């Protein structure tokens, strides 16, 4: 069974963190199957934060390295979900 991990990144203060987050995601691009960015362009917080959802593929060790690097970024909250693969 192939494991699936979904990571949610709540990016605070996009102006100061976006470049660093993008650099890390680019380094681990081969482990990212799906990337979805969400923000409210009409809302008051549109320039301050955002939400990124990632579906990871490949080796779990690589996922852990990606998470470790992301955790070093201030103003970034990380949540994850692990699935055992397709239900029977």
C-alpha positions as semicolon CSV with decimal commas, in nm:
position;residue;x (nm);y (nm);z (nm)
1;X;0,000;0,000;0,000
2;X;0,127;0,347;-0,088
3;X;0,116;0,601;0,193
4;X;-0,014;0,950;0,127
5;X;0,070;1,261;0,326
6;X;-0,112;1,592;0,304
7;X;0,060;1,895;0,454
8;X;-0,115;2,224;0,523
9;X;0,096;2,537;0,552
10;X;-0,059;2,843;0,712
11;X;0,172;3,119;0,594
12;X;0,170;3,431;0,808
13;X;0,322;3,754;0,676
14;X;0,365;3,642;0,316
15;X;0,592;3,934;0,235
16;X;0,868;3,806;0,464
17;X;0,818;3,429;0,426
18;X;0,700;3,364;0,068
19;X;1,045;3,357;-0,093
20;X;1,187;3,117;0,165
21;X;0,883;2,887;0,146
22;X;0,904;2,889;-0,235
23;X;1,276;2,806;-0,227
24;X;1,218;2,504;0,000
25;X;0,919;2,379;-0,201
26;X;1,126;2,404;-0,520
27;X;1,406;2,198;-0,361
28;X;1,155;1,923;-0,277
29;X;0,950;1,957;-0,596
30;X;0,994;1,591;-0,693
31;X;0,813;1,489;-0,373
32;X;0,513;1,718;-0,433
33;X;0,235;1,569;-0,648
34;X;-0,022;1,842;-0,585
35;X;0,015;2,199;-0,462
36;X;-0,283;2,423;-0,396
37;X;-0,258;2,782;-0,278
38;X;-0,557;2,951;-0,116
39;X;-0,605;3,314;-0,022
40;X;-0,880;3,573;-0,015
41;X;-0,780;3,845;-0,261
42;X;-1,074;4,062;-0,156
43;X;-1,025;4,019;0,217
44;X;-0,836;4,240;0,459
45;X;-0,574;3,970;0,523
46;X;-0,500;3,898;0,156
47;X;-0,148;4,039;0,163
48;X;-0,069;3,912;0,511
49;X;-0,118;3,537;0,490
50;X;-0,221;3,239;0,289
51;X;-0,278;2,866;0,298
52;X;-0,087;2,608;0,093
53;X;-0,192;2,244;0,070
54;X;0,059;1,983;-0,049
55;X;0,007;1,619;-0,147
56;X;0,339;1,439;-0,108
57;X;0,466;1,133;-0,294
58;X;0,783;0,930;-0,271
59;X;0,987;0,846;0,036
60;X;0,874;0,936;0,387
61;X;1,232;1,032;0,480
62;X;1,217;1,304;0,215
63;X;0,882;1,423;0,354
64;X;1,036;1,449;0,699
65;X;1,329;1,655;0,568
66;X;1,087;1,888;0,390
67;X;0,886;1,934;0,710
68;X;1,200;1,998;0,917
69;X;1,313;2,275;0,684
70;X;0,967;2,432;0,678
71;X;0,943;2,423;1,059
72;X;1,245;2,653;1,080
73;X;1,050;2,935;0,916
74;X;0,892;3,179;1,161
75;X;0,527;3,266;1,105
76;X;0,457;2,931;0,937
77;X;0,215;2,682;1,095
78;X;0,230;2,324;0,967
79;X;-0,035;2,054;1,002
80;X;-0,031;1,712;0,840
81;X;-0,251;1,414;0,765
82;X;-0,120;1,065;0,688
83;X;-0,322;0,805;0,500
84;X;-0,236;0,440;0,444
85;X;-0,335;0,452;0,078
86;X;-0,649;0,359;-0,111
87;X;-0,929;0,210;0,100
88;X;-1,020;-0,148;0,018
